[in-house]
Amino acid sequence: MRTTFAVNAETKGKNAWHKAVIIITVLGITAIVALVTTAVLQNKPLLQKYKYGIVLDAGSSHTAVYIYEWPAEKDNDTGRVQQTHACKVEGAGISSYSVFPGQAGASLKSCMKEAERLIPLSRHHETPLYLGATAGMRLLRRRAETDWPEPLLPNGV
């Protein structure tokens, strides 16, 4: 015949064993969840930050605005530049504004608004704008050299 004391000791031993198994199981599941979460977060691609550039291709017959982007943080100091947007400016090329040169800038407004919208505001202050206008500027020089300000007429054009 068992005594009450022996039954209580046996029950306490089983309860202690069950508590240890439960604690180890909970700790194991928590560790697995933590490892999986860490692995998922490490493999998540970071939000890529880009730098931008705008090129105005002002030819003799038409003008276009191109937006380029490249990674701001480049691996091994190399980066891949890609064109992300093109906008054809309404109207003729830059040489058609020889009589009213002030209208040349006005014709760019809609495309420049697109560029302003597409390039993040935080990058506006550092975005370079390049003007390529070789043939158009040569035609202007021949037609009305004195109508354009000097900075638009580089030597040798």
C-alpha positions as CSV (number, residue, x, y, z in Angstrom):
1,M,0.0,0.0,0.0
2,R,1.3,3.4,-1.0
3,T,1.3,6.2,1.4
4,T,-0.1,9.6,0.6
5,F,3.4,11.0,0.9
6,A,4.8,8.6,-1.8
7,V,1.9,9.5,-4.2
8,N,2.5,13.3,-3.7
9,A,6.2,12.9,-4.3
10,E,5.6,10.9,-7.5
11,T,3.1,13.5,-8.7
12,K,5.5,16.4,-8.0
13,G,8.2,14.6,-9.9
14,K,5.9,14.2,-13.0
15,N,4.8,17.8,-12.7
16,A,8.4,19.0,-12.6
17,W,9.2,16.9,-15.7
18,H,6.2,18.2,-17.6
19,K,7.0,21.8,-16.7
20,A,10.6,21.3,-18.0
21,V,9.3,19.8,-21.3
22,I,6.9,22.7,-21.7
23,I,9.6,25.3,-21.0
24,I,12.1,23.7,-23.4
25,T,9.4,23.4,-26.1
26,V,8.4,27.1,-25.8
27,L,12.1,28.2,-25.8
28,G,12.7,26.0,-28.9
29,I,9.8,27.4,-30.8
30,T,10.8,31.0,-29.8
31,A,14.3,30.3,-31.0
32,I,13.1,28.9,-34.3
33,V,10.8,32.0,-34.9
34,A,13.7,34.3,-34.1
35,L,16.0,32.6,-36.5
36,V,13.4,32.5,-39.3
37,T,12.6,36.2,-38.7
38,T,16.2,37.1,-38.9
39,A,16.8,35.1,-42.1
40,V,13.8,36.7,-43.8
41,L,14.8,40.3,-42.8
42,Q,18.4,39.7,-43.9
43,N,17.3,38.5,-47.3
44,K,14.9,41.4,-47.8
45,P,16.3,43.8,-50.4
46,L,17.0,47.2,-49.0
47,L,15.3,50.2,-50.4
48,Q,17.5,51.3,-53.2
49,K,18.5,55.0,-53.3
50,Y,19.2,56.5,-56.7
51,K,20.8,59.6,-58.1
52,Y,19.4,61.3,-61.1
53,G,20.4,63.3,-64.1
54,I,18.5,65.2,-66.8
55,V,19.7,65.6,-70.4
56,L,18.1,68.0,-72.8
57,D,18.8,66.9,-76.3
58,A,18.1,70.1,-78.2
59,G,18.5,69.2,-81.9
60,S,17.9,71.3,-84.9
61,S,14.5,69.6,-85.7
62,H,13.2,68.5,-82.2
63,T,14.0,68.6,-78.5
64,A,13.7,65.8,-76.0
65,V,14.2,65.5,-72.3
66,Y,15.7,62.3,-70.9
67,I,15.9,61.3,-67.2
68,Y,18.6,58.9,-66.1
69,E,19.1,57.1,-62.8
70,W,21.9,55.1,-61.2
71,P,22.5,53.6,-57.7
72,A,23.6,56.2,-55.1
73,E,25.5,53.4,-53.3
74,K,27.6,51.7,-55.9
75,D,29.3,48.4,-55.4
76,N,33.1,48.6,-56.1
77,D,32.6,52.3,-57.2
78,T,30.7,51.2,-60.3
79,G,27.1,51.7,-61.2
80,R,24.8,51.1,-64.1
81,V,23.1,54.2,-65.5
82,Q,19.8,53.6,-67.1
83,Q,17.3,55.9,-68.9
84,T,14.1,55.9,-67.0
85,H,12.0,58.4,-68.9
86,A,11.9,60.3,-72.2
87,C,9.7,63.3,-73.1
88,K,9.4,64.8,-76.5
89,V,9.1,68.6,-76.3
90,E,6.3,70.0,-78.3
91,G,7.4,72.3,-81.1
92,A,10.3,72.4,-83.4
93,G,14.0,72.3,-82.5
94,I,16.0,74.9,-80.7
95,S,17.1,76.7,-83.9
96,S,13.5,77.6,-84.6
97,Y,13.6,80.0,-81.6
98,S,16.2,82.3,-83.2
99,V,13.7,85.1,-83.5
100,F,12.1,84.7,-80.0
101,P,14.8,83.0,-77.9
102,G,12.7,83.5,-74.7
103,Q,10.2,81.0,-75.9
104,A,12.7,78.2,-76.0
105,G,12.5,77.8,-72.2
106,A,8.7,77.9,-72.2
107,S,8.5,75.0,-74.6
108,L,10.3,72.8,-72.1
109,K,7.8,73.4,-69.2
110,S,5.7,70.3,-69.6
111,C,8.6,68.0,-69.9
112,M,10.4,69.6,-67.0
113,K,7.2,69.3,-64.9
114,E,7.3,65.6,-65.6
115,A,10.9,65.4,-64.5
116,E,10.1,67.3,-61.4
117,R,7.4,64.8,-60.6
118,L,9.5,61.7,-61.4
119,I,12.6,62.7,-59.5
120,P,12.2,62.6,-55.7
121,L,12.1,66.0,-54.1
122,S,15.0,65.0,-51.8
123,R,17.2,64.6,-54.9
124,H,16.2,67.8,-56.8
125,H,19.0,69.9,-55.4
126,E,21.7,67.5,-56.5
127,T,20.3,66.5,-59.9
128,P,22.5,67.8,-62.8
129,L,20.9,69.1,-66.0
130,Y,22.9,68.8,-69.2
131,L,22.1,70.6,-72.5
132,G,23.2,68.9,-75.7
133,A,22.6,71.2,-78.6
134,T,25.4,70.9,-81.2
135,A,23.6,71.1,-84.5
136,G,20.8,73.4,-83.3
137,M,23.3,75.8,-81.8
138,R,25.4,75.8,-85.0
139,L,22.3,76.8,-87.0
140,L,21.5,79.5,-84.5
141,R,24.9,80.9,-84.7
142,R,24.6,81.1,-88.5
143,R,21.1,82.7,-88.4
144,A,21.3,85.1,-85.5
145,E,24.5,85.0,-83.6
146,T,23.9,88.3,-81.9
147,D,20.4,87.4,-80.6
148,W,21.7,84.8,-78.1
149,P,23.6,85.5,-74.9
150,E,27.3,84.7,-74.9
151,P,27.2,81.7,-72.5
152,L,25.0,79.8,-75.0
153,L,27.6,80.2,-77.7
154,P,30.8,78.4,-76.7
155,N,34.0,79.0,-78.7
156,G,34.4,76.8,-81.7
157,V,30.7,76.0,-82.3
